[in-house]
Amino acid sequence: MRMRNKPWAIPFLESFGETVVKEPQLVASTWKNRLNCEILHVEIGSGKGDYWNNMAHMYPTHGWVAIEKDRNVAATCLRKNEDDILPTMALVNLDAKDIGLWFADGEIDVLHLNFSDPWPKKGHSKRRLSHADFLKEYKRMLSEEGEIQLKTDNSGLFEFSCVQMSNNGFICKDLSVDYRRVDHPEDAITEYEQRFLDLNQPIYRATWRMKDE
Ligand SMILES: C[S@@+](CC[C@H](N)C(=O)[O-])C[C@H]1O[C@@H](n2cnc3c(N)ncnc32)[C@H](O)[C@@H]1O
């Protein structure tokens, strides 16, 4: 998602008090206290925040951390959802390449990867959010019963993710190559997902948990 520079983005993000977490490494191990929850969700690459906001309202006792590296997209997300932000919601406007510093062992219950950038060139595969390097970090940060939920329109990214997961100690719980063929009122539709649904394209989705060692 490329967006034109918005000169108001930085002051707007800075004016947002507690919701925008500038130094997530200082919150590691205390997210659940901070968001007053027992179940912590983290969405990487949250875009304009439809999923983050809708899911937080659907599950108001859970905590919801959105990670979005693009400053203009993050500011647009906050402006769009400004009047709806709950105390259980937080936004980190940083690149998730450093996510390993931000959460303690076992702190995350559900990790959401929604329509992540596919990085189709082989030489860029390490940037994919389901690359083994990221999975190593996710594994450490996920709780015992924790899970990863991934949705995408991109068959190549889906195949890559399935292989990476199975080669790195995750077992698949659910898999669909046309997730919205049936209603799923328990799961909000993201901005990108809505675009693909409007084009009648199938949504690939799978969930994984860690193998019992
Ligand atoms: C294709 S968009 C999808 C947005 C949203 N999840 C949706 O489904 O509509 C991918 C988003 O992930 C963000 N992103 C990509 N890599 C990221 C990273 N390493 N850390 C944080 N955000 C990232 C991009 O800036 C972009 O806004």
The ligand as an SDF file (V2000), in Angstrom:
LIG
                    3D

 27 29  0  0  0  0  0  0  0  0999 V2000
   -1.2810   -5.1360    1.2640 C   0  0  0  0  0  0  0  0  0  0  0  0
   -1.4620   -4.1500    2.6450 S   0  0  0  0  0  0  0  0  0  0  0  0
   -2.7490   -4.9810    3.5660 C   0  0  0  0  0  0  0  0  0  0  0  0
   -3.3880   -4.1200    4.6020 C   0  0  0  0  0  0  0  0  0  0  0  0
   -4.4700   -4.8170    5.4610 C   0  0  0  0  0  0  0  0  0  0  0  0
   -3.9110   -5.8760    6.2600 N   0  0  0  0  0  0  0  0  0  0  0  0
   -5.5930   -5.3660    4.6410 C   0  0  0  0  0  0  0  0  0  0  0  0
   -5.7630   -6.5790    4.6110 O   0  0  0  0  0  0  0  0  0  0  0  0
   -6.3240   -4.5620    4.0350 O   0  0  0  0  0  0  0  0  0  0  0  0
   -0.0070   -4.5730    3.5780 C   0  0  0  0  0  0  0  0  0  0  0  0
    0.3270   -3.5820    4.6830 C   0  0  0  0  0  0  0  0  0  0  0  0
    1.3610   -4.1340    5.4790 O   0  0  0  0  0  0  0  0  0  0  0  0
    2.2950   -3.1200    5.7960 C   0  0  0  0  0  0  0  0  0  0  0  0
    3.5680   -3.8240    6.0470 N   0  0  0  0  0  0  0  0  0  0  0  0
    4.2720   -4.5360    5.1400 C   0  0  0  0  0  0  0  0  0  0  0  0
    5.3870   -5.0370    5.7030 N   0  0  0  0  0  0  0  0  0  0  0  0
    5.3720   -4.6220    6.9960 C   0  0  0  0  0  0  0  0  0  0  0  0
    6.2770   -4.7910    8.0800 C   0  0  0  0  0  0  0  0  0  0  0  0
    7.4260   -5.4850    7.9290 N   0  0  0  0  0  0  0  0  0  0  0  0
    5.9780   -4.2180    9.2610 N   0  0  0  0  0  0  0  0  0  0  0  0
    4.8290   -3.5010    9.4030 C   0  0  0  0  0  0  0  0  0  0  0  0
    3.9450   -3.2850    8.3990 N   0  0  0  0  0  0  0  0  0  0  0  0
    4.2060   -3.8470    7.2180 C   0  0  0  0  0  0  0  0  0  0  0  0
    2.3000   -2.2290    4.5700 C   0  0  0  0  0  0  0  0  0  0  0  0
    2.7810   -0.9320    4.8500 O   0  0  0  0  0  0  0  0  0  0  0  0
    0.8340   -2.2340    4.1680 C   0  0  0  0  0  0  0  0  0  0  0  0
    0.1120   -1.1880    4.7790 O   0  0  0  0  0  0  0  0  0  0  0  0
  1  2  1  0
  2  3  1  0
  2 10  1  0
  3  4  1  0
  4  5  1  0
  5  6  1  0
  5  7  1  0
  7  8  2  0
  7  9  1  0
 10 11  1  0
 11 12  1  0
 11 26  1  0
 12 13  1  0
 13 14  1  0
 13 24  1  0
 14 15  1  0
 14 23  1  0
 15 16  2  0
 16 17  1  0
 17 18  1  0
 17 23  2  0
 18 19  1  0
 18 20  2  0
 20 21  1  0
 21 22  2  0
 22 23  1  0
 24 25  1  0
 24 26  1  0
 26 27  1  0
M  CHG  2   2   1   9  -1
M  END
$$$$
